[in-house]
Amino acid sequence: MITLWEGDCVRHTGDRYVGTHAGYTRLAGLMERAGDLRAVRVRLPDGTIRVASEYNLERVDADAFGKYAASLGLDPKGRTLVRRAGPV
């Protein structure tokens, strides 16, 4: 499993949506998979938040985020993507 950092662009491997890592939640009712102790909050290009298991996410580059936003009819340049320092 790859370590994901807040601010990383991520894609859900099953549902294929793309967003930015917006922190974690530990609310049991929001968990995507049984047995998860925490889940990642994913901010979608339209500003909504979805919750996903860390095991169902993969890191992508900002271009993938922009393409996904454009496919939704949103202007990805209107939002600022924050890259935080972390292991490569």
PDB file of N, CA, C and O in Angstrom:
ATOM      1  N   MET A   1       0.846  -1.174   0.000  1.00  0.00           N
ATOM      2  CA  MET A   1       0.000   0.000   0.000  1.00  0.00           C
ATOM      3  C   MET A   1       0.895   1.242   0.000  1.00  0.00           C
ATOM      4  O   MET A   1       1.859   1.314   0.763  1.00  0.00           O
ATOM      5  N   ILE A   2       0.583   2.201  -0.839  1.00  0.00           N
ATOM      6  CA  ILE A   2       1.304   3.459  -0.939  1.00  0.00           C
ATOM      7  C   ILE A   2       0.806   4.402   0.153  1.00  0.00           C
ATOM      8  O   ILE A   2      -0.395   4.466   0.417  1.00  0.00           O
ATOM      9  N   THR A   3       1.709   5.123   0.780  1.00  0.00           N
ATOM     10  CA  THR A   3       1.313   6.126   1.758  1.00  0.00           C
ATOM     11  C   THR A   3       0.783   7.348   1.015  1.00  0.00           C
ATOM     12  O   THR A   3       1.468   7.918   0.166  1.00  0.00           O
ATOM     13  N   LEU A   4      -0.429   7.735   1.343  1.00  0.00           N
ATOM     14  CA  LEU A   4      -1.041   8.916   0.741  1.00  0.00           C
ATOM     15  C   LEU A   4      -0.980  10.055   1.738  1.00  0.00           C
ATOM     16  O   LEU A   4      -1.186   9.865   2.937  1.00  0.00           O
ATOM     17  N   TRP A   5      -0.693  11.242   1.225  1.00  0.00           N
ATOM     18  CA  TRP A   5      -0.574  12.426   2.065  1.00  0.00           C
ATOM     19  C   TRP A   5      -1.700  13.391   1.743  1.00  0.00           C
ATOM     20  O   TRP A   5      -2.198  13.430   0.618  1.00  0.00           O
ATOM     21  N   GLU A   6      -2.092  14.163   2.733  1.00  0.00           N
ATOM     22  CA  GLU A   6      -3.124  15.173   2.524  1.00  0.00           C
ATOM     23  C   GLU A   6      -2.647  16.122   1.420  1.00  0.00           C
ATOM     24  O   GLU A   6      -1.513  16.600   1.443  1.00  0.00           O
ATOM     25  N   GLY A   7      -3.523  16.381   0.464  1.00  0.00           N
ATOM     26  CA  GLY A   7      -3.182  17.214  -0.681  1.00  0.00           C
ATOM     27  C   GLY A   7      -2.829  16.424  -1.922  1.00  0.00           C
ATOM     28  O   GLY A   7      -2.797  16.991  -3.014  1.00  0.00           O
ATOM     29  N   ASP A   8      -2.560  15.117  -1.794  1.00  0.00           N
ATOM     30  CA  ASP A   8      -2.266  14.283  -2.958  1.00  0.00           C
ATOM     31  C   ASP A   8      -3.512  14.156  -3.839  1.00  0.00           C
ATOM     32  O   ASP A   8      -4.637  14.129  -3.340  1.00  0.00           O
ATOM     33  N   CYS A   9      -3.298  14.079  -5.137  1.00  0.00           N
ATOM     34  CA  CYS A   9      -4.382  13.746  -6.060  1.00  0.00           C
ATOM     35  C   CYS A   9      -4.539  12.233  -6.040  1.00  0.00           C
ATOM     36  O   CYS A   9      -3.555  11.503  -6.165  1.00  0.00           O
ATOM     37  N   VAL A  10      -5.770  11.759  -5.883  1.00  0.00           N
ATOM     38  CA  VAL A  10      -6.029  10.326  -5.782  1.00  0.00           C
ATOM     39  C   VAL A  10      -7.181   9.923  -6.692  1.00  0.00           C
ATOM     40  O   VAL A  10      -8.043  10.737  -7.025  1.00  0.00           O
ATOM     41  N   ARG A  11      -7.181   8.646  -7.091  1.00  0.00           N
ATOM     42  CA  ARG A  11      -8.266   8.079  -7.900  1.00  0.00           C
ATOM     43  C   ARG A  11      -8.770   6.831  -7.187  1.00  0.00           C
ATOM     44  O   ARG A  11      -7.986   6.024  -6.689  1.00  0.00           O
ATOM     45  N   HIS A  12     -10.089   6.689  -7.149  1.00  0.00           N
ATOM     46  CA  HIS A  12     -10.699   5.488  -6.576  1.00  0.00           C
ATOM     47  C   HIS A  12     -10.603   4.380  -7.614  1.00  0.00           C
ATOM     48  O   HIS A  12     -11.049   4.558  -8.747  1.00  0.00           O
ATOM     49  N   THR A  13     -10.036   3.258  -7.251  1.00  0.00           N
ATOM     50  CA  THR A  13      -9.776   2.190  -8.218  1.00  0.00           C
ATOM     51  C   THR A  13     -11.048   1.535  -8.740  1.00  0.00           C
ATOM     52  O   THR A  13     -11.059   1.035  -9.865  1.00  0.00           O
ATOM     53  N   GLY A  14     -12.111   1.524  -7.959  1.00  0.00           N
ATOM     54  CA  GLY A  14     -13.352   0.903  -8.399  1.00  0.00           C
ATOM     55  C   GLY A  14     -14.297   1.876  -9.083  1.00  0.00           C
ATOM     56  O   GLY A  14     -14.767   1.624 -10.192  1.00  0.00           O
ATOM     57  N   ASP A  15     -14.573   2.990  -8.414  1.00  0.00           N
ATOM     58  CA  ASP A  15     -15.542   3.964  -8.935  1.00  0.00           C
ATOM     59  C   ASP A  15     -14.921   4.958  -9.906  1.00  0.00           C
ATOM     60  O   ASP A  15     -15.642   5.666 -10.608  1.00  0.00           O
ATOM     61  N   ARG A  16     -13.596   5.020  -9.957  1.00  0.00           N
ATOM     62  CA  ARG A  16     -12.812   5.811 -10.910  1.00  0.00           C
ATOM     63  C   ARG A  16     -12.929   7.323 -10.748  1.00  0.00           C
ATOM     64  O   ARG A  16     -12.472   8.058 -11.623  1.00  0.00           O
ATOM     65  N   TYR A  17     -13.523   7.814  -9.661  1.00  0.00           N
ATOM     66  CA  TYR A  17     -13.537   9.266  -9.476  1.00  0.00           C
ATOM     67  C   TYR A  17     -12.168   9.737  -9.017  1.00  0.00           C
ATOM     68  O   TYR A  17     -11.406   8.970  -8.428  1.00  0.00           O
ATOM     69  N   VAL A  18     -11.860  10.994  -9.285  1.00  0.00           N
ATOM     70  CA  VAL A  18     -10.570  11.577  -8.951  1.00  0.00           C
ATOM     71  C   VAL A  18     -10.808  12.804  -8.079  1.00  0.00           C
ATOM     72  O   VAL A  18     -11.738  13.576  -8.316  1.00  0.00           O
ATOM     73  N   GLY A  19      -9.969  12.974  -7.079  1.00  0.00           N
ATOM     74  CA  GLY A  19     -10.076  14.132  -6.196  1.00  0.00           C
ATOM     75  C   GLY A  19      -8.778  14.334  -5.441  1.00  0.00           C
ATOM     76  O   GLY A  19      -7.755  13.735  -5.771  1.00  0.00           O
ATOM     77  N   THR A  20      -8.825  15.180  -4.428  1.00  0.00           N
ATOM     78  CA  THR A  20      -7.645  15.418  -3.606  1.00  0.00           C
ATOM     79  C   THR A  20      -7.877  14.882  -2.204  1.00  0.00           C
ATOM     80  O   THR A  20      -8.983  14.961  -1.669  1.00  0.00           O
ATOM     81  N   HIS A  21      -6.837  14.344  -1.625  1.00  0.00           N
ATOM     82  CA  HIS A  21      -6.868  13.810  -0.263  1.00  0.00           C
ATOM     83  C   HIS A  21      -7.134  14.987   0.674  1.00  0.00           C
ATOM     84  O   HIS A  21      -6.371  15.953   0.695  1.00  0.00           O
ATOM     85  N   ALA A  22      -8.208  14.905   1.442  1.00  0.00           N
ATOM     86  CA  ALA A  22      -8.608  16.017   2.315  1.00  0.00           C
ATOM     87  C   ALA A  22      -8.623  15.599   3.780  1.00  0.00           C
ATOM     88  O   ALA A  22      -9.385  16.152   4.573  1.00  0.00           O
ATOM     89  N   GLY A  23      -7.801  14.645   4.141  1.00  0.00           N
ATOM     90  CA  GLY A  23      -7.730  14.217   5.532  1.00  0.00           C
ATOM     91  C   GLY A  23      -8.386  12.869   5.751  1.00  0.00           C
ATOM     92  O   GLY A  23      -8.707  12.148   4.807  1.00  0.00           O
ATOM     93  N   TYR A  24      -8.578  12.545   7.029  1.00  0.00           N
ATOM     94  CA  TYR A  24      -9.112  11.236   7.397  1.00  0.00           C
ATOM     95  C   TYR A  24     -10.367  11.385   8.238  1.00  0.00           C
ATOM     96  O   TYR A  24     -10.618  12.445   8.811  1.00  0.00           O
ATOM     97  N   THR A  25     -11.148  10.326   8.308  1.00  0.00           N
ATOM     98  CA  THR A  25     -12.273  10.237   9.226  1.00  0.00           C
ATOM     99  C   THR A  25     -12.207   8.885   9.917  1.00  0.00           C
ATOM    100  O   THR A  25     -11.719   7.905   9.353  1.00  0.00           O
ATOM    101  N   ARG A  26     -12.696   8.847  11.123  1.00  0.00           N
ATOM    102  CA  ARG A  26     -12.758   7.592  11.879  1.00  0.00           C
ATOM    103  C   ARG A  26     -14.199   7.241  12.238  1.00  0.00           C
ATOM    104  O   ARG A  26     -14.430   6.360  13.066  1.00  0.00           O
ATOM    105  N   LEU A  27     -15.165   7.916  11.630  1.00  0.00           N
ATOM    106  CA  LEU A  27     -16.568   7.634  11.896  1.00  0.00           C
ATOM    107  C   LEU A  27     -16.943   6.285  11.289  1.00  0.00           C
ATOM    108  O   LEU A  27     -16.912   6.114  10.070  1.00  0.00           O
ATOM    109  N   ALA A  28     -17.295   5.341  12.138  1.00  0.00           N
ATOM    110  CA  ALA A  28     -17.529   3.955  11.709  1.00  0.00           C
ATOM    111  C   ALA A  28     -18.614   3.852  10.640  1.00  0.00           C
ATOM    112  O   ALA A  28     -18.514   3.007   9.750  1.00  0.00           O
ATOM    113  N   GLY A  29     -19.626   4.675  10.705  1.00  0.00           N
ATOM    114  CA  GLY A  29     -20.721   4.607   9.740  1.00  0.00           C
ATOM    115  C   GLY A  29     -20.345   5.031   8.334  1.00  0.00           C
ATOM    116  O   GLY A  29     -21.104   4.787   7.396  1.00  0.00           O
ATOM    117  N   LEU A  30     -19.197   5.656   8.168  1.00  0.00           N
ATOM    118  CA  LEU A  30     -18.767   6.125   6.849  1.00  0.00           C
ATOM    119  C   LEU A  30     -17.781   5.191   6.162  1.00  0.00           C
ATOM    120  O   LEU A  30     -17.431   5.411   5.002  1.00  0.00           O
ATOM    121  N   MET A  31     -17.328   4.154   6.857  1.00  0.00           N
ATOM    122  CA  MET A  31     -16.306   3.272   6.296  1.00  0.00           C
ATOM    123  C   MET A  31     -16.821   2.550   5.057  1.00  0.00           C
ATOM    124  O   MET A  31     -17.963   2.094   5.011  1.00  0.00           O
ATOM    125  N   GLU A  32     -15.958   2.459   4.065  1.00  0.00           N
ATOM    126  CA  GLU A  32     -16.297   1.800   2.803  1.00  0.00           C
ATOM    127  C   GLU A  32     -16.141   0.282   2.905  1.00  0.00           C
ATOM    128  O   GLU A  32     -16.902  -0.464   2.291  1.00  0.00           O
ATOM    129  N   ARG A  33     -15.159  -0.171   3.678  1.00  0.00           N
ATOM    130  CA  ARG A  33     -14.895  -1.603   3.812  1.00  0.00           C
ATOM    131  C   ARG A  33     -15.010  -2.013   5.273  1.00  0.00           C
ATOM    132  O   ARG A  33     -14.619  -1.267   6.170  1.00  0.00           O
ATOM    133  N   ALA A  34     -15.540  -3.183   5.500  1.00  0.00           N
ATOM    134  CA  ALA A  34     -15.618  -3.712   6.861  1.00  0.00           C
ATOM    135  C   ALA A  34     -14.202  -3.895   7.401  1.00  0.00           C
ATOM    136  O   ALA A  34     -13.323  -4.367   6.680  1.00  0.00           O
ATOM    137  N   GLY A  35     -13.979  -3.535   8.628  1.00  0.00           N
ATOM    138  CA  GLY A  35     -12.681  -3.702   9.246  1.00  0.00           C
ATOM    139  C   GLY A  35     -11.775  -2.484   9.155  1.00  0.00           C
ATOM    140  O   GLY A  35     -10.758  -2.432   9.846  1.00  0.00           O
ATOM    141  N   ASP A  36     -12.113  -1.504   8.325  1.00  0.00           N
ATOM    142  CA  ASP A  36     -11.310  -0.290   8.253  1.00  0.00           C
ATOM    143  C   ASP A  36     -11.461   0.496   9.545  1.00  0.00           C
ATOM    144  O   ASP A  36     -12.561   0.604  10.087  1.00  0.00           O
ATOM    145  N   LEU A  37     -10.364   1.041  10.035  1.00  0.00           N
ATOM    146  CA  LEU A  37     -10.385   1.865  11.236  1.00  0.00           C
ATOM    147  C   LEU A  37     -10.420   3.354  10.906  1.00  0.00           C
ATOM    148  O   LEU A  37     -10.819   4.172  11.736  1.00  0.00           O
ATOM    149  N   ARG A  38     -10.000   3.701   9.690  1.00  0.00           N
ATOM    150  CA  ARG A  38     -10.088   5.075   9.224  1.00  0.00           C
ATOM    151  C   ARG A  38     -10.289   5.052   7.721  1.00  0.00           C
ATOM    152  O   ARG A  38     -10.007   4.055   7.056  1.00  0.00           O
ATOM    153  N   ALA A  39     -10.777   6.157   7.200  1.00  0.00           N
ATOM    154  CA  ALA A  39     -10.996   6.279   5.766  1.00  0.00           C
ATOM    155  C   ALA A  39     -10.520   7.655   5.327  1.00  0.00           C
ATOM    156  O   ALA A  39     -10.395   8.571   6.139  1.00  0.00           O
ATOM    157  N   VAL A  40     -10.260   7.787   4.051  1.00  0.00           N
ATOM    158  CA  VAL A  40      -9.775   9.043   3.484  1.00  0.00           C
ATOM    159  C   VAL A  40     -10.965   9.868   3.003  1.00  0.00           C
ATOM    160  O   VAL A  40     -11.857   9.362   2.322  1.00  0.00           O
ATOM    161  N   ARG A  41     -10.959  11.146   3.369  1.00  0.00           N
ATOM    162  CA  ARG A  41     -11.925  12.081   2.800  1.00  0.00           C
ATOM    163  C   ARG A  41     -11.338  12.563   1.482  1.00  0.00           C
ATOM    164  O   ARG A  41     -10.216  13.068   1.451  1.00  0.00           O
ATOM    165  N   VAL A  42     -12.088  12.412   0.390  1.00  0.00           N
ATOM    166  CA  VAL A  42     -11.625  12.808  -0.937  1.00  0.00           C
ATOM    167  C   VAL A  42     -12.486  13.978  -1.409  1.00  0.00           C
ATOM    168  O   VAL A  42     -13.701  13.847  -1.556  1.00  0.00           O
ATOM    169  N   ARG A  43     -11.834  15.140  -1.648  1.00  0.00           N
ATOM    170  CA  ARG A  43     -12.549  16.315  -2.153  1.00  0.00           C
ATOM    171  C   ARG A  43     -12.577  16.240  -3.674  1.00  0.00           C
ATOM    172  O   ARG A  43     -11.533  16.273  -4.326  1.00  0.00           O
ATOM    173  N   LEU A  44     -13.770  16.142  -4.226  1.00  0.00           N
ATOM    174  CA  LEU A  44     -13.944  16.064  -5.669  1.00  0.00           C
ATOM    175  C   LEU A  44     -13.809  17.452  -6.290  1.00  0.00           C
ATOM    176  O   LEU A  44     -13.878  18.451  -5.574  1.00  0.00           O
ATOM    177  N   PRO A  45     -13.616  17.535  -7.606  1.00  0.00           N
ATOM    178  CA  PRO A  45     -13.433  18.841  -8.255  1.00  0.00           C
ATOM    179  C   PRO A  45     -14.592  19.811  -8.033  1.00  0.00           C
ATOM    180  O   PRO A  45     -14.392  21.025  -8.067  1.00  0.00           O
ATOM    181  N   ASP A  46     -15.791  19.299  -7.807  1.00  0.00           N
ATOM    182  CA  ASP A  46     -16.938  20.193  -7.586  1.00  0.00           C
ATOM    183  C   ASP A  46     -17.057  20.641  -6.130  1.00  0.00           C
ATOM    184  O   ASP A  46     -17.976  21.384  -5.784  1.00  0.00           O
ATOM    185  N   GLY A  47     -16.131  20.192  -5.273  1.00  0.00           N
ATOM    186  CA  GLY A  47     -16.111  20.610  -3.879  1.00  0.00           C
ATOM    187  C   GLY A  47     -16.768  19.641  -2.910  1.00  0.00           C
ATOM    188  O   GLY A  47     -16.628  19.803  -1.698  1.00  0.00           O
ATOM    189  N   THR A  48     -17.481  18.639  -3.410  1.00  0.00           N
ATOM    190  CA  THR A  48     -18.107  17.667  -2.523  1.00  0.00           C
ATOM    191  C   THR A  48     -17.055  16.712  -1.966  1.00  0.00           C
ATOM    192  O   THR A  48     -15.966  16.566  -2.523  1.00  0.00           O
ATOM    193  N   ILE A  49     -17.402  16.069  -0.860  1.00  0.00           N
ATOM    194  CA  ILE A  49     -16.497  15.127  -0.203  1.00  0.00           C
ATOM    195  C   ILE A  49     -17.078  13.725  -0.309  1.00  0.00           C
ATOM    196  O   ILE A  49     -18.263  13.508  -0.057  1.00  0.00           O
ATOM    197  N   ARG A  50     -16.225  12.778  -0.687  1.00  0.00           N
ATOM    198  CA  ARG A  50     -16.577  11.361  -0.644  1.00  0.00           C
ATOM    199  C   ARG A  50     -15.584  10.683   0.274  1.00  0.00           C
ATOM    200  O   ARG A  50     -14.451  11.140   0.427  1.00  0.00           O
ATOM    201  N   VAL A  51     -16.009   9.599   0.880  1.00  0.00           N
ATOM    202  CA  VAL A  51     -15.147   8.860   1.796  1.00  0.00           C
ATOM    203  C   VAL A  51     -14.785   7.532   1.141  1.00  0.00           C
ATOM    204  O   VAL A  51     -15.652   6.830   0.621  1.00  0.00           O
ATOM    205  N   ALA A  52     -13.493   7.194   1.170  1.00  0.00           N
ATOM    206  CA  ALA A  52     -13.009   5.967   0.531  1.00  0.00           C
ATOM    207  C   ALA A  52     -11.999   5.271   1.423  1.00  0.00           C
ATOM    208  O   ALA A  52     -11.295   5.906   2.209  1.00  0.00           O
ATOM    209  N   SER A  53     -11.943   3.968   1.289  1.00  0.00           N
ATOM    210  CA  SER A  53     -10.924   3.183   1.978  1.00  0.00           C
ATOM    211  C   SER A  53      -9.562   3.510   1.385  1.00  0.00           C
ATOM    212  O   SER A  53      -9.439   3.713   0.177  1.00  0.00           O
ATOM    213  N   GLU A  54      -8.542   3.561   2.228  1.00  0.00           N
ATOM    214  CA  GLU A  54      -7.178   3.789   1.741  1.00  0.00           C
ATOM    215  C   GLU A  54      -6.762   2.717   0.745  1.00  0.00           C
ATOM    216  O   GLU A  54      -5.961   2.980  -0.152  1.00  0.00           O
ATOM    217  N   TYR A  55      -7.297   1.515   0.894  1.00  0.00           N
ATOM    218  CA  TYR A  55      -6.930   0.394   0.028  1.00  0.00           C
ATOM    219  C   TYR A  55      -7.547   0.503  -1.359  1.00  0.00           C
ATOM    220  O   TYR A  55      -7.134  -0.208  -2.276  1.00  0.00           O
ATOM    221  N   ASN A  56      -8.531   1.386  -1.524  1.00  0.00           N
ATOM    222  CA  ASN A  56      -9.185   1.557  -2.824  1.00  0.00           C
ATOM    223  C   ASN A  56      -8.705   2.803  -3.559  1.00  0.00           C
ATOM    224  O   ASN A  56      -9.287   3.179  -4.576  1.00  0.00           O
ATOM    225  N   LEU A  57      -7.659   3.446  -3.062  1.00  0.00           N
ATOM    226  CA  LEU A  57      -7.171   4.672  -3.682  1.00  0.00           C
ATOM    227  C   LEU A  57      -5.770   4.481  -4.233  1.00  0.00           C
ATOM    228  O   LEU A  57      -4.966   3.722  -3.692  1.00  0.00           O
ATOM    229  N   GLU A  58      -5.496   5.184  -5.318  1.00  0.00           N
ATOM    230  CA  GLU A  58      -4.157   5.227  -5.889  1.00  0.00           C
ATOM    231  C   GLU A  58      -3.795   6.682  -6.160  1.00  0.00           C
ATOM    232  O   GLU A  58      -4.656   7.497  -6.491  1.00  0.00           O
ATOM    233  N   ARG A  59      -2.522   6.995  -6.015  1.00  0.00           N
ATOM    234  CA  ARG A  59      -2.063   8.362  -6.270  1.00  0.00           C
ATOM    235  C   ARG A  59      -1.995   8.589  -7.771  1.00  0.00           C
ATOM    236  O   ARG A  59      -1.555   7.712  -8.515  1.00  0.00           O
ATOM    237  N   VAL A  60      -2.430   9.770  -8.221  1.00  0.00           N
ATOM    238  CA  VAL A  60      -2.336  10.173  -9.627  1.00  0.00           C
ATOM    239  C   VAL A  60      -1.733  11.575  -9.675  1.00  0.00           C
ATOM    240  O   VAL A  60      -1.596  12.238  -8.647  1.00  0.00           O
ATOM    241  N   ASP A  61      -1.379  12.012 -10.872  1.00  0.00           N
ATOM    242  CA  ASP A  61      -0.821  13.353 -10.996  1.00  0.00           C
ATOM    243  C   ASP A  61      -1.941  14.385 -11.162  1.00  0.00           C
ATOM    244  O   ASP A  61      -3.103  14.032 -11.362  1.00  0.00           O
ATOM    245  N   ALA A  62      -1.577  15.633 -11.077  1.00  0.00           N
ATOM    246  CA  ALA A  62      -2.560  16.718 -11.161  1.00  0.00           C
ATOM    247  C   ALA A  62      -3.245  16.750 -12.524  1.00  0.00           C
ATOM    248  O   ALA A  62      -4.376  17.225 -12.625  1.00  0.00           O
ATOM    249  N   ASP A  63      -2.588  16.255 -13.574  1.00  0.00           N
ATOM    250  CA  ASP A  63      -3.199  16.233 -14.904  1.00  0.00           C
ATOM    251  C   ASP A  63      -4.435  15.338 -14.929  1.00  0.00           C
ATOM    252  O   ASP A  63      -5.435  15.676 -15.561  1.00  0.00           O
ATOM    253  N   ALA A  64      -4.369  14.200 -14.243  1.00  0.00           N
ATOM    254  CA  ALA A  64      -5.519  13.295 -14.180  1.00  0.00           C
ATOM    255  C   ALA A  64      -6.679  13.983 -13.474  1.00  0.00           C
ATOM    256  O   ALA A  64      -7.833  13.829 -13.875  1.00  0.00           O
ATOM    257  N   PHE A  65      -6.376  14.742 -12.422  1.00  0.00           N
ATOM    258  CA  PHE A  65      -7.409  15.504 -11.719  1.00  0.00           C
ATOM    259  C   PHE A  65      -8.054  16.508 -12.674  1.00  0.00           C
ATOM    260  O   PHE A  65      -9.278  16.628 -12.721  1.00  0.00           O
ATOM    261  N   GLY A  66      -7.227  17.229 -13.434  1.00  0.00           N
ATOM    262  CA  GLY A  66      -7.733  18.223 -14.388  1.00  0.00           C
ATOM    263  C   GLY A  66      -8.602  17.611 -15.468  1.00  0.00           C
ATOM    264  O   GLY A  66      -9.638  18.170 -15.827  1.00  0.00           O
ATOM    265  N   LYS A  67      -8.186  16.465 -15.988  1.00  0.00           N
ATOM    266  CA  LYS A  67      -8.985  15.784 -17.021  1.00  0.00           C
ATOM    267  C   LYS A  67     -10.327  15.337 -16.462  1.00  0.00           C
ATOM    268  O   LYS A  67     -11.352  15.459 -17.132  1.00  0.00           O
ATOM    269  N   TYR A  68     -10.327  14.822 -15.243  1.00  0.00           N
ATOM    270  CA  TYR A  68     -11.570  14.381 -14.619  1.00  0.00           C
ATOM    271  C   TYR A  68     -12.490  15.571 -14.392  1.00  0.00           C
ATOM    272  O   TYR A  68     -13.689  15.489 -14.658  1.00  0.00           O
ATOM    273  N   ALA A  69     -11.938  16.675 -13.902  1.00  0.00           N
ATOM    274  CA  ALA A  69     -12.745  17.878 -13.673  1.00  0.00           C
ATOM    275  C   ALA A  69     -13.342  18.380 -14.989  1.00  0.00           C
ATOM    276  O   ALA A  69     -14.515  18.750 -15.040  1.00  0.00           O
ATOM    277  N   ALA A  70     -12.537  18.393 -16.049  1.00  0.00           N
ATOM    278  CA  ALA A  70     -13.027  18.834 -17.355  1.00  0.00           C
ATOM    279  C   ALA A  70     -14.131  17.913 -17.868  1.00  0.00           C
ATOM    280  O   ALA A  70     -15.072  18.381 -18.508  1.00  0.00           O
ATOM    281  N   SER A  71     -14.028  16.607 -17.595  1.00  0.00           N
ATOM    282  CA  SER A  71     -15.066  15.673 -18.045  1.00  0.00           C
ATOM    283  C   SER A  71     -16.389  15.923 -17.326  1.00  0.00           C
ATOM    284  O   SER A  71     -17.451  15.558 -17.831  1.00  0.00           O
ATOM    285  N   LEU A  72     -16.327  16.551 -16.138  1.00  0.00           N
ATOM    286  CA  LEU A  72     -17.538  16.914 -15.392  1.00  0.00           C
ATOM    287  C   LEU A  72     -18.061  18.283 -15.793  1.00  0.00           C
ATOM    288  O   LEU A  72     -19.106  18.723 -15.313  1.00  0.00           O
ATOM    289  N   GLY A  73     -17.322  18.962 -16.684  1.00  0.00           N
ATOM    290  CA  GLY A  73     -17.713  20.294 -17.108  1.00  0.00           C
ATOM    291  C   GLY A  73     -17.259  21.377 -16.149  1.00  0.00           C
ATOM    292  O   GLY A  73     -17.804  22.480 -16.167  1.00  0.00           O
ATOM    293  N   LEU A  74     -16.267  21.086 -15.308  1.00  0.00           N
ATOM    294  CA  LEU A  74     -15.750  22.052 -14.346  1.00  0.00           C
ATOM    295  C   LEU A  74     -14.416  22.597 -14.819  1.00  0.00           C
ATOM    296  O   LEU A  74     -13.700  21.937 -15.571  1.00  0.00           O
ATOM    297  N   ASP A  75     -14.086  23.793 -14.381  1.00  0.00           N
ATOM    298  CA  ASP A  75     -12.806  24.402 -14.722  1.00  0.00           C
ATOM    299  C   ASP A  75     -11.803  24.083 -13.628  1.00  0.00           C
ATOM    300  O   ASP A  75     -11.861  24.683 -12.555  1.00  0.00           O
ATOM    301  N   PRO A  76     -10.886  23.157 -13.867  1.00  0.00           N
ATOM    302  CA  PRO A  76      -9.925  22.791 -12.819  1.00  0.00           C
ATOM    303  C   PRO A  76      -8.972  23.929 -12.474  1.00  0.00           C
ATOM    304  O   PRO A  76      -8.371  23.916 -11.400  1.00  0.00           O
ATOM    305  N   LYS A  77      -8.822  24.897 -13.345  1.00  0.00           N
ATOM    306  CA  LYS A  77      -7.912  26.011 -13.071  1.00  0.00           C
ATOM    307  C   LYS A  77      -8.503  26.968 -12.043  1.00  0.00           C
ATOM    308  O   LYS A  77      -7.790  27.803 -11.488  1.00  0.00           O
ATOM    309  N   GLY A  78      -9.796  26.850 -11.790  1.00  0.00           N
ATOM    310  CA  GLY A  78     -10.432  27.690 -10.788  1.00  0.00           C
ATOM    311  C   GLY A  78     -10.118  27.237  -9.380  1.00  0.00           C
ATOM    312  O   GLY A  78     -10.403  27.956  -8.422  1.00  0.00           O
ATOM    313  N   ARG A  79      -9.536  26.055  -9.237  1.00  0.00           N
ATOM    314  CA  ARG A  79      -9.183  25.510  -7.930  1.00  0.00           C
ATOM    315  C   ARG A  79      -7.672  25.375  -7.837  1.00  0.00           C
ATOM    316  O   ARG A  79      -7.001  25.110  -8.834  1.00  0.00           O
ATOM    317  N   THR A  80      -7.154  25.555  -6.662  1.00  0.00           N
ATOM    318  CA  THR A  80      -5.716  25.426  -6.449  1.00  0.00           C
ATOM    319  C   THR A  80      -5.423  24.076  -5.841  1.00  0.00           C
ATOM    320  O   THR A  80      -5.994  23.724  -4.808  1.00  0.00           O
ATOM    321  N   LEU A  81      -4.551  23.319  -6.459  1.00  0.00           N
ATOM    322  CA  LEU A  81      -4.118  22.052  -5.914  1.00  0.00           C
ATOM    323  C   LEU A  81      -2.896  22.288  -5.043  1.00  0.00           C
ATOM    324  O   LEU A  81      -1.951  22.959  -5.457  1.00  0.00           O
ATOM    325  N   VAL A  82      -2.916  21.751  -3.867  1.00  0.00           N
ATOM    326  CA  VAL A  82      -1.815  21.946  -2.930  1.00  0.00           C
ATOM    327  C   VAL A  82      -0.980  20.674  -2.915  1.00  0.00           C
ATOM    328  O   VAL A  82      -1.501  19.588  -2.657  1.00  0.00           O
ATOM    329  N   ARG A  83       0.303  20.805  -3.189  1.00  0.00           N
ATOM    330  CA  ARG A  83       1.224  19.669  -3.097  1.00  0.00           C
ATOM    331  C   ARG A  83       2.021  19.841  -1.825  1.00  0.00           C
ATOM    332  O   ARG A  83       2.642  20.880  -1.603  1.00  0.00           O
ATOM    333  N   ARG A  84       2.002  18.835  -1.005  1.00  0.00           N
ATOM    334  CA  ARG A  84       2.760  18.898   0.228  1.00  0.00           C
ATOM    335  C   ARG A  84       3.977  17.983   0.100  1.00  0.00           C
ATOM    336  O   ARG A  84       3.942  16.980  -0.612  1.00  0.00           O
ATOM    337  N   ALA A  85       5.026  18.335   0.783  1.00  0.00           N
ATOM    338  CA  ALA A  85       6.230  17.516   0.760  1.00  0.00           C
ATOM    339  C   ALA A  85       5.957  16.178   1.417  1.00  0.00           C
ATOM    340  O   ALA A  85       5.284  16.110   2.445  1.00  0.00           O
ATOM    341  N   GLY A  86       6.463  15.147   0.846  1.00  0.00           N
ATOM    342  CA  GLY A  86       6.306  13.801   1.397  1.00  0.00           C
ATOM    343  C   GLY A  86       7.233  12.860   0.670  1.00  0.00           C
ATOM    344  O   GLY A  86       7.892  13.258  -0.291  1.00  0.00           O
ATOM    345  N   PRO A  87       7.297  11.636   1.103  1.00  0.00           N
ATOM    346  CA  PRO A  87       8.179  10.681   0.431  1.00  0.00           C
ATOM    347  C   PRO A  87       7.717  10.421  -0.992  1.00  0.00           C
ATOM    348  O   PRO A  87       6.522  10.452  -1.288  1.00  0.00           O
ATOM    349  N   VAL A  88       8.652  10.171  -1.845  1.00  0.00           N
ATOM    350  CA  VAL A  88       8.346   9.940  -3.259  1.00  0.00           C
ATOM    351  C   VAL A  88       8.208   8.478  -3.523  1.00  0.00           C
ATOM    352  O   VAL A  88       7.951   8.077  -4.658  1.00  0.00           O
TER     353      VAL A  88
END
